[in-house]
Amino acid sequence: MKKSFFVLSILLVIIVVLTITRAVVSNSLATSGVDLNKLSAEVDSYQRESALLEEKILNESSFTNLKEEAGRQGYETMSSQIVLSAPLPMAYNK
């Protein structure tokens, strides 16, 4: 009689402990899922912002934009090149 009562009480304690453990794990997974969704949304917004900035940089550094800006600042295209002397070779062949 005492043996069966002892076994039943141990089983009951195990069931209670496992139920509490399951509740704690489920709760932590549920909150981490919400946090994961927030982080995912934040990463998506940063990726969109990065793509927009990359497009803006490419637009600002394009040759046509640089040419227009140089024209607005007074730079002109050079019509002819004047060379005073021919450059010396790097090494002489002896």
C-alpha positions as CSV (number, residue, x, y, z in Angstrom):
1,M,0.0,0.0,0.0
2,K,2.8,2.4,0.9
3,K,4.7,1.4,-2.2
4,S,1.8,2.2,-4.5
5,F,1.1,5.5,-2.8
6,F,4.8,6.5,-3.1
7,V,4.8,5.6,-6.8
8,L,1.6,7.6,-7.4
9,S,2.9,10.6,-5.6
10,I,6.2,10.5,-7.6
11,L,4.2,10.3,-10.9
12,L,2.0,13.2,-9.8
13,V,5.0,15.3,-9.0
14,I,6.6,14.5,-12.3
15,I,3.3,15.4,-14.1
16,V,3.1,18.7,-12.3
17,V,6.8,19.6,-13.0
18,L,6.5,18.7,-16.7
19,T,3.3,20.7,-17.0
20,I,4.9,23.8,-15.5
21,T,8.0,23.3,-17.7
22,R,5.8,23.0,-20.8
23,A,4.0,26.2,-19.8
24,V,7.2,28.1,-19.3
25,V,8.7,26.9,-22.6
26,S,5.6,27.7,-24.5
27,N,5.5,31.2,-23.0
28,S,9.1,31.9,-23.8
29,L,8.6,30.7,-27.4
30,A,5.5,32.9,-27.8
31,T,7.3,36.0,-26.7
32,S,10.4,35.2,-28.7
33,G,8.2,34.9,-31.8
34,V,6.8,38.4,-31.3
35,D,10.3,39.7,-30.8
36,L,11.4,37.9,-33.9
37,N,8.6,39.4,-35.9
38,K,9.6,42.9,-34.7
39,L,13.3,42.3,-35.6
40,S,12.3,41.0,-39.0
41,A,10.2,44.1,-39.7
42,E,13.1,46.3,-38.6
43,V,15.5,44.4,-40.9
44,D,13.1,44.8,-43.8
45,S,12.9,48.5,-43.3
46,Y,16.6,48.9,-43.1
47,Q,17.0,46.8,-46.3
48,R,14.5,49.1,-48.1
49,E,16.3,52.2,-46.8
50,S,19.6,50.8,-47.9
51,A,18.3,50.1,-51.4
52,L,16.9,53.6,-51.7
53,L,20.2,55.1,-50.5
54,E,22.1,52.9,-53.0
55,E,19.9,54.1,-55.8
56,K,20.4,57.7,-54.8
57,I,24.2,57.3,-54.7
58,L,24.2,55.7,-58.1
59,N,22.1,58.5,-59.5
60,E,24.3,61.2,-58.0
61,S,27.5,59.6,-59.2
62,S,26.3,59.0,-62.8
63,F,28.3,60.7,-65.5
64,T,25.4,62.7,-66.8
65,N,24.7,64.1,-63.4
66,L,28.4,64.9,-62.8
67,K,28.6,66.6,-66.3
68,E,25.5,68.7,-65.6
69,E,26.9,69.7,-62.1
70,A,30.3,70.6,-63.6
71,G,28.5,72.7,-66.3
72,R,26.6,74.6,-63.6
73,Q,29.8,75.3,-61.7
74,G,31.5,76.7,-64.8
75,Y,33.7,73.9,-66.0
76,E,33.9,73.4,-69.7
77,T,35.0,70.4,-71.8
78,M,38.5,70.7,-73.2
79,S,38.5,71.0,-77.0
80,S,42.2,70.1,-77.6
81,Q,45.1,68.8,-75.7
82,I,48.4,70.5,-75.7
83,V,51.5,68.4,-75.0
84,L,54.8,70.1,-74.4
85,S,57.0,67.1,-74.8
86,A,56.8,63.4,-75.2
87,P,57.2,61.4,-72.0
88,L,60.4,59.4,-71.5
89,P,60.2,55.6,-71.6
90,M,60.3,53.8,-68.3
91,A,63.4,51.7,-69.3
92,Y,65.9,52.0,-72.1
93,N,66.6,48.9,-74.2
94,K,70.4,48.4,-74.3
